[in-house]
């Protein structure tokens, strides 16, 4: 929740302190009212996002088979696995029901044999009434600075600005356990194709075909060295001839 809130106020964080607090206050006030208006349109006793998860659990429960022991306890067969469901304790051995508060597919299969009311087995924190209680309060509007009373105290001065070396840091400091921010696309799982032999599994540098070219390397290197030496001597002779010609013209 803290990370989501930081992302939500990213524009306000770079404002001066007073304007930042005022911007956040207005954003929170608007959000509370929007959520209050949104929940008034809901007809079901459970919030819409939870109803979507219940619909998925109902679809999966179609391949489950529940057997009752007569005391609201069921043995549910799900493929090659079996789970025990206790409707009195609202537990399932898959532990999804206990951890999330939302009935799992095994519990749905058992509940359908006992009753068709799934909403009574969902945690109360997911109800529309709980959602309304969360946003029942509201923030009071605040008048602008033109209506604030004048103080007889000395106005505080802003601290001296000291420019720190380097570029100002904008990103937050990450915890030691957090993963660093990804800057490049990971190449894990990608196939590498050699541009030289067009084979998969290695690149041009590690190509097995480089072994044959390496054996001919010294001779080729010697030829290149000889041609380079000849080019240098030719350039040097041309520069000497040009210099002697210029000196002769000066004497004349």
C-alpha positions in Angstrom: 0.0 0.0 0.0 2.9 2.4 0.8 4.4 1.8 -2.7 1.1 2.4 -4.4 0.6 5.7 -2.5 4.1 6.9 -3.4 3.4 6.2 -7.0 0.1 8.0 -6.7 1.6 11.2 -5.3 4.7 11.3 -7.5 3.8 14.7 -9.0 3.1 16.3 -5.6 6.4 15.1 -4.1 8.5 17.6 -6.1 6.4 20.6 -4.9 7.3 22.8 -1.9 6.3 21.4 1.4 3.1 23.4 1.9 1.9 23.0 -1.7 2.7 19.3 -1.5 0.6 18.7 1.6 -2.3 20.7 0.1 -2.1 18.7 -3.1 -2.2 15.4 -1.3 -5.1 16.5 1.0 -7.2 17.5 -2.1 -6.3 14.2 -3.8 -7.3 12.2 -0.8 -10.6 14.2 -0.3 -11.5 13.5 -4.0 -10.7 9.8 -3.8 -12.8 9.3 -0.7 -15.8 10.9 -2.3 -15.3 8.9 -5.6 -15.2 5.6 -3.7 -18.3 6.6 -1.7 -20.2 7.3 -4.9 -19.0 4.1 -6.5 -20.1 1.8 -3.8 -23.7 3.2 -3.9 -24.1 1.6 -7.3 -23.3 -1.9 -6.1 -26.2 -4.3 -5.5 -24.5 -7.4 -4.4 -23.4 -7.8 -0.7 -19.8 -8.5 -1.8 -17.5 -6.1 -3.6 -17.2 -6.6 -7.4 -13.5 -7.7 -7.4 -14.3 -10.5 -4.9 -17.3 -11.6 -6.9 -15.0 -12.1 -9.9 -12.8 -14.4 -7.8 -15.9 -16.2 -6.6 -16.9 -16.7 -10.2 -13.6 -18.3 -11.0 -13.9 -20.6 -8.0 -17.4 -21.6 -9.1 -16.1 -22.6 -12.5 -13.3 -24.7 -11.0 -15.7 -26.4 -8.6 -17.5 -28.0 -11.5 -14.7 -30.6 -11.7 -14.7 -31.2 -8.0 -16.8 -33.9 -6.2 -17.7 -33.5 -2.6 -18.8 -36.2 -0.2 -20.4 -35.2 3.2 -20.0 -36.9 6.6 -23.2 -35.5 7.8 -21.6 -32.9 10.2 -20.8 -30.1 7.7 -17.5 -31.8 6.9 -16.7 -32.8 3.4 -14.1 -34.8 1.5 -13.6 -33.1 -1.9 -12.0 -34.9 -4.8 -10.2 -32.5 -7.2 -8.6 -34.5 -10.0 -6.0 -36.8 -8.4 -6.0 -34.9 -5.1 -8.4 -34.9 -2.1 -9.0 -32.1 0.4 -11.1 -31.9 3.6 -13.4 -29.0 4.1 -15.0 -28.0 7.4 -17.9 -25.5 7.0 -18.2 -25.1 10.7 -14.6 -23.9 11.1 -14.6 -22.4 7.6 -11.4 -24.2 6.7 -10.0 -26.2 3.8 -6.8 -28.2 3.7 -5.6 -26.3 0.7 -5.4 -23.3 3.1 -6.5 -20.8 0.5 -9.8 -20.1 2.4 -7.9 -19.4 5.7 -5.2 -17.2 4.1 -7.4 -15.1 1.8 -10.9 -15.2 3.5 -12.4 -16.1 0.1 -13.9 -19.5 -0.4 -11.8 -21.8 -2.6 -13.2 -24.2 -5.3 -13.2 -27.1 -2.9 -15.3 -25.1 -0.4 -17.7 -24.0 -3.1 -18.3 -27.6 -4.1 -19.0 -28.5 -0.5 -21.2 -25.4 0.1 -23.4 -26.2 -2.9 -24.3 -29.5 -1.3 -25.2 -27.8 2.0 -26.6 -24.4 0.8 -26.4 -22.1 -2.1 -25.4 -19.0 -0.1 -21.7 -18.4 -0.8 -21.7 -14.8 0.5 -22.1 -16.0 4.1 -18.8 -17.9 3.9 -16.7 -14.9 2.7 -14.8 -12.8 5.2 -16.8 -9.7 6.4 -14.0 -7.4 5.3 -14.9 -8.0 1.7 -18.6 -6.9 2.1 -20.0 -3.7 0.7 -21.0 -2.6 4.2 -17.3 -2.8 5.3 -16.4 -0.8 2.2 -18.9 1.8 3.0 -17.7 2.1 6.6 -14.1 2.5 5.4 -15.1 5.6 3.4 -17.9 6.9 5.7 -15.7 9.7 7.0 -14.8 12.7 4.9 -12.1 15.5 4.9 -13.3 19.0 5.6 -12.6 21.7 3.0 -9.9 24.2 3.9 -9.9 27.9 3.0 -7.1 29.4 1.0 -4.2 31.4 2.4 -6.1 34.7 1.8 -8.5 33.8 4.7 -5.8 32.7 7.2 -5.3 34.9 10.3 -2.2 37.1 10.4 0.4 36.1 13.0 2.3 38.7 15.0 5.4 36.4 15.1 8.3 36.8 12.9 8.0 35.0 9.7 10.3 32.1 9.3 13.0 32.3 6.7 13.9 29.6 4.3 17.2 27.8 5.0 20.2 28.7 2.9 20.4 26.6 -0.2 23.6 24.5 -0.3 24.2 22.9 -3.7 25.4 19.4 -3.2 27.9 17.9 -5.6 26.6 15.6 -8.3 23.1 15.3 -9.9 20.2 15.6 -7.5 18.7 12.2 -6.6 15.0 11.8 -7.5 14.5 8.1 -7.0 13.8 6.8 -3.5 16.3 4.7 -1.6 15.6 1.0 -1.9 15.8 -1.5 0.9 18.6 -4.0 0.9 16.1 -6.8 0.2 14.5 -5.1 -2.8 15.5 -6.0 -6.3 17.3 -3.3 -8.3 15.3 -1.5 -10.9 15.6 -3.3 -14.2 17.2 -1.2 -16.9 17.6 -3.8 -19.7 15.5 -6.6 -21.0 16.7 -10.0 -19.6 18.2 -12.4 -22.2 17.4 -15.4 -20.1 15.6 -18.0 -22.2 16.4 -16.4 -25.5 18.0 -18.4 -28.3 21.4 -17.1 -29.6 22.0 -17.5 -33.3 25.5 -17.2 -34.8 25.7 -14.6 -37.6 28.6 -16.5 -39.2 27.3 -20.1 -39.5 23.6 -19.4 -38.7 23.6 -22.1 -36.0 21.8 -21.8 -32.7 23.6 -22.1 -29.4 26.6 -19.8 -29.8 27.5 -16.3 -31.1 30.0 -15.2 -33.7 32.9 -15.0 -31.3 32.5 -18.6 -30.0 31.8 -20.0 -33.5 33.6 -23.4 -34.1 34.4 -22.2 -37.6 36.9 -19.7 -36.2 39.4 -22.5 -35.6 40.1 -22.9 -39.3 40.5 -19.1 -39.8 42.8 -18.9 -36.8 45.3 -21.5 -38.3 45.7 -19.2 -41.3 46.1 -16.2 -39.1 49.9 -15.8 -38.9 50.4 -15.9 -42.7 47.7 -13.4 -43.2 49.0 -11.2 -40.5 52.5 -11.3 -42.1 51.1 -10.2 -45.4 49.2 -7.4 -43.9 52.3 -6.2 -42.0 54.3 -6.3 -45.2 51.7 -4.3 -47.2 51.5 -1.8 -44.3 55.3 -1.3 -44.3 55.4 -0.8 -48.1 52.6 1.8 -47.8 54.5 3.7 -45.2 57.8 3.7 -47.1 55.9 4.9 -50.2 54.3 7.8 -48.3 57.6 8.7 -46.7 59.4 8.9 -50.1 56.6 11.1 -51.5 56.9 13.5 -48.6 60.7 13.7 -49.0 60.4 14.4 -52.7 57.8 17.1 -52.1 60.0 18.7 -49.4 63.1 18.7 -51.7 61.1 20.3 -54.5 59.9 23.0 -52.2 63.4 23.8 -51.0 64.6 24.0 -54.6 61.9 26.4 -55.5 62.8 28.7 -52.6 66.5 28.8 -53.6 65.5 29.8 -57.2 
